[in-house]
């Protein structure tokens, strides 16, 4: 194939920094230019017998079946196994529900195939758009870390890898075009009803904004987020005490660490709460409060989190 060695080396280097499992690598390929480029890069960089592709038919557009067939045909040319996963998308926010259904199907596929890692085709321009969208919403560090290069998603017992976060949209498209592989343009990528589409257009018009630099900033923020989470995890392992429906965590001089410890205790007890909400509570300086059904108390050098007893008559 006509792919520069420098591009293959970049892809393989980024992928190997993310992989913990070096068994069969799953590729989530939609048929768009980005994921088709990932497919071609992987086929050049790795043994195709150690690759497996899944493409998801959400059943939302008449063209979806043809797009899945396009992916399957490309995989046949490359001698890579391909499975077409058909899902039913629940009512509600279409993009979010499609995402939930897609990852659920990919998780089940990975479990059945014994795949420990799935690569998706998110790239630097996606990262820049995500960072700007979250800045606009006032997100904290966790949100500003953007699209994680390696993460876990609820219900998916496999690492989700993003080896293309160092690549630009245009260079991925060029890879596919140079190799005469067909790809599809999802019409939803032009639909101004979606926040991401509007941000993409705004970013394209702001020539003073460098998408690659924004993506690098998101990477630095991700590294900071991982460091803070590691500190909190070490503190939890060393000091958390679980006693029935109560959990004690040690007080730290770092607000962020305290918030992560308290949030972990609360979610362990069944609460649903964001890190930002816990930070707001701690900043208020209250010694005791009920938050999301959990009683949180500050006593001396510790926080105590316990389930609120049911009210009489409940």
C-alpha positions in Angstrom: 0.0 0.0 0.0 1.0 3.6 -0.5 1.5 4.7 3.1 4.7 6.5 4.1 6.9 4.6 6.6 6.9 7.6 8.9 3.1 7.4 9.2 3.2 3.7 10.0 5.9 4.2 12.6 3.9 7.0 14.2 0.8 4.8 14.4 2.7 1.8 15.7 4.5 3.9 18.3 1.4 5.5 19.6 -0.5 2.2 19.6 2.3 0.3 21.5 2.4 3.0 24.2 -1.3 2.3 24.8 -1.6 -1.4 24.6 -1.5 -3.5 27.7 -2.8 -6.6 26.0 -0.8 -7.8 22.9 -3.3 -10.4 21.8 -5.8 -9.8 19.0 -6.5 -6.1 18.5 -10.1 -5.2 17.8 -10.7 -2.3 15.4 -14.0 -0.4 15.4 -14.5 0.7 11.8 -17.5 2.7 10.7 -16.6 3.2 7.1 -15.7 6.8 7.4 -12.3 8.1 6.2 -10.9 8.2 9.8 -11.6 4.6 10.7 -10.7 3.4 7.2 -7.3 5.0 7.6 -6.9 3.3 10.9 -7.7 0.0 9.2 -5.1 0.6 6.5 -2.5 1.7 9.0 -3.1 -1.4 11.2 -3.0 -3.7 8.3 0.5 -2.3 7.4 1.8 -2.1 10.9 0.6 -5.4 12.3 0.1 -9.1 11.4 -3.4 -9.1 10.0 -4.0 -12.5 11.7 -3.8 -10.5 15.0 -6.5 -8.1 13.9 -10.3 -8.3 14.0 -12.8 -5.7 12.8 -16.3 -4.9 14.0 -18.6 -2.5 12.1 -21.9 -1.5 13.7 -25.2 -1.1 11.8 -27.3 1.2 14.0 -30.3 0.9 11.7 -30.8 4.6 11.7 -30.3 5.3 8.0 -31.1 3.2 4.9 -27.5 3.5 3.8 -26.1 1.8 7.0 -26.2 -1.7 5.6 -24.3 -0.7 2.5 -21.7 1.1 4.6 -21.1 -2.0 6.7 -20.8 -4.0 3.5 -18.2 -1.5 2.3 -16.1 -2.1 5.5 -16.5 -5.9 5.1 -15.3 -5.7 1.5 -12.2 -3.7 2.5 -11.4 -6.3 5.2 -11.7 -9.1 2.7 -9.1 -7.3 0.5 -6.8 -7.0 3.5 -7.5 -10.6 4.7 -8.8 -9.4 8.1 -11.8 -10.9 9.9 -14.8 -8.6 10.0 -18.1 -8.9 11.9 -21.2 -6.8 11.3 -22.9 -5.9 14.6 -26.6 -4.9 14.3 -28.1 -2.9 17.2 -31.3 -1.2 18.2 -31.0 2.4 19.3 -33.2 3.5 22.2 -35.3 6.6 22.0 -33.9 9.9 23.3 -30.8 11.7 22.3 -30.0 9.9 19.1 -26.2 10.3 19.1 -25.9 9.4 22.8 -28.2 6.4 22.5 -26.4 5.2 19.4 -23.1 5.5 21.3 -24.4 3.5 24.2 -25.8 0.8 21.9 -22.5 0.7 19.9 -20.2 0.3 22.8 -22.5 -2.4 24.3 -22.3 -4.3 21.1 -18.6 -3.9 20.8 -18.1 -5.0 24.4 -20.1 -8.2 23.8 -18.2 -8.8 20.6 -14.9 -8.4 22.4 -16.0 -10.8 25.1 -17.0 -13.5 22.6 -13.8 -13.1 20.6 -11.5 -12.9 23.6 -10.3 -9.4 22.6 -8.7 -7.4 25.3 -8.4 -4.0 23.5 -10.5 -2.2 20.9 -9.1 0.8 18.9 -11.3 3.6 17.7 -10.4 6.3 15.2 -10.7 9.5 17.3 -8.1 12.0 16.1 -6.5 15.3 16.9 -9.3 17.4 15.4 -11.9 15.4 17.4 -9.8 16.1 20.5 -9.6 19.9 19.8 -13.3 20.0 19.3 -13.9 18.2 22.5 -11.6 20.4 24.5 -13.3 23.6 23.2 -16.8 22.2 23.8 -15.9 21.3 27.4 -14.2 24.7 28.0 -17.4 26.3 26.9 -19.3 24.2 29.4 -17.0 25.1 32.3 -15.6 21.6 32.7 -13.0 20.8 35.4 -9.7 19.0 34.8 -11.3 15.6 34.2 -13.5 17.0 31.4 -10.7 19.1 29.9 -8.5 16.0 29.7 -10.7 15.4 26.7 -10.9 12.1 24.8 -8.7 9.6 26.8 -6.0 7.8 24.9 -6.8 4.7 26.9 -9.9 4.1 28.9 -12.6 1.7 30.1 -16.3 2.2 29.4 -19.0 0.7 31.5 -20.1 -2.7 30.2 -17.1 -3.1 28.0 -14.6 -5.6 29.4 -11.8 -4.4 27.1 -9.5 -1.4 26.9 -10.6 1.3 24.5 -7.6 2.7 22.7 -7.3 5.9 20.6 -4.0 5.5 18.7 -4.9 8.3 16.2 -5.0 11.2 18.6 -1.7 12.4 17.2 -3.1 12.4 13.6 -5.0 15.2 11.8 -8.2 14.6 10.0 -6.8 15.7 6.6 -3.8 13.3 6.7 -6.1 10.4 7.6 -8.3 11.1 4.6 -5.2 11.4 2.4 -4.1 7.9 3.4 -7.4 6.4 2.2 -7.6 8.4 -1.0 -4.0 7.5 -1.9 -4.8 3.8 -1.6 -8.1 4.0 -3.6 -10.2 2.6 -0.8 -13.8 3.8 -0.7 -15.2 5.5 2.4 -18.4 7.1 3.5 -19.2 10.6 4.7 -21.8 10.5 7.5 -24.4 13.2 6.8 -24.8 13.8 10.5 -21.3 15.4 10.4 -22.9 18.3 8.5 -26.0 18.6 10.7 -25.9 21.9 12.6 -28.3 20.6 15.3 -25.3 18.9 16.9 -22.9 20.8 19.1 -19.9 19.1 17.7 -20.7 20.0 14.2 -21.1 23.7 15.1 -17.8 23.6 17.0 -16.1 21.9 14.0 -17.3 24.7 11.7 -16.3 27.4 14.2 -12.8 25.9 14.6 -12.4 25.7 10.8 -13.2 29.4 10.5 -10.8 30.4 13.3 -7.5 30.1 11.5 -5.7 31.5 14.6 -6.6 28.4 16.5 -4.3 25.4 16.1 -6.2 22.1 16.4 -2.9 20.2 16.8 -1.8 22.4 19.7 -5.2 22.1 21.3 -4.9 18.3 21.1 -1.5 18.5 22.7 -2.9 20.6 25.5 -5.6 18.0 26.1 -2.9 15.3 26.2 -1.0 17.3 28.9 -4.2 17.7 30.9 -4.9 13.9 30.6 -1.4 13.3 32.0 -2.2 15.6 34.9 -5.6 13.9 35.5 -3.9 10.5 35.6 -1.4 11.7 38.1 -4.0 13.1 40.4 -6.1 10.0 40.1 -3.1 7.8 40.9 -2.4 9.9 44.1 -6.0 9.4 45.2 -5.9 5.7 44.4 -2.7 5.3 46.5 -4.3 7.2 49.4 -7.4 5.0 49.1 -5.5 1.8 49.2 -3.4 3.0 52.2 -6.1 4.5 54.4 -9.7 3.8 53.4 -11.6 1.8 55.9 -14.9 0.1 54.9 -17.2 -0.9 57.8 -20.6 -2.1 56.7 -22.5 1.0 55.3 -19.8 3.4 56.4 -16.5 4.3 54.8 -13.7 6.4 56.3 -11.1 8.1 54.2 -8.1 10.2 55.4 -8.0 13.9 55.0 -5.4 15.3 52.6 -3.9 18.7 52.2 -5.0 18.6 48.5 -8.6 19.5 47.8 -8.6 17.4 44.6 -7.4 14.3 46.5 -10.0 14.8 49.2 -12.7 15.1 46.5 -11.7 12.0 44.7 -11.6 10.0 47.9 -15.0 11.2 49.1 -16.5 10.6 45.7 -15.1 7.1 45.5 -16.5 6.4 49.0 -19.9 7.8 48.0 -20.1 5.9 44.7 -19.0 2.7 46.5 -22.1 3.2 48.7 -24.3 3.6 45.7 -24.4 7.4 45.1 -24.3 9.0 41.7 -22.3 12.2 41.9 -19.7 14.1 39.9 -16.3 15.1 41.0 -17.2 18.8 40.5 -20.2 18.4 42.9 -18.0 16.9 45.6 -15.4 19.7 45.1 -18.2 22.3 45.5 -19.3 20.7 48.8 -15.8 20.6 50.2 -15.1 24.2 49.3 -18.2 25.2 51.2 -16.5 24.1 54.4 -19.5 22.3 55.9 -18.7 19.8 58.6 -21.7 17.6 57.8 -24.2 17.3 55.0 -26.4 14.8 53.1 -25.4 14.6 49.5 -27.0 12.3 47.0 -28.4 10.2 49.8 -25.0 9.9 51.6 -24.2 11.5 54.9 -20.7 13.1 54.6 -19.0 14.2 57.8 -15.6 15.8 58.5 -14.2 14.7 61.8 -10.6 15.6 62.7 -8.4 14.2 60.0 -11.0 12.1 58.2 -14.2 12.1 56.2 -16.9 9.6 57.1 -19.4 8.6 54.4 -22.4 6.6 55.3 -25.8 5.7 53.9 -28.6 7.7 55.3 -31.0 5.5 57.3 -34.5 5.1 55.6 -37.1 7.5 56.9 -40.0 6.1 59.0 -42.8 4.9 56.8 -40.5 4.3 53.8 
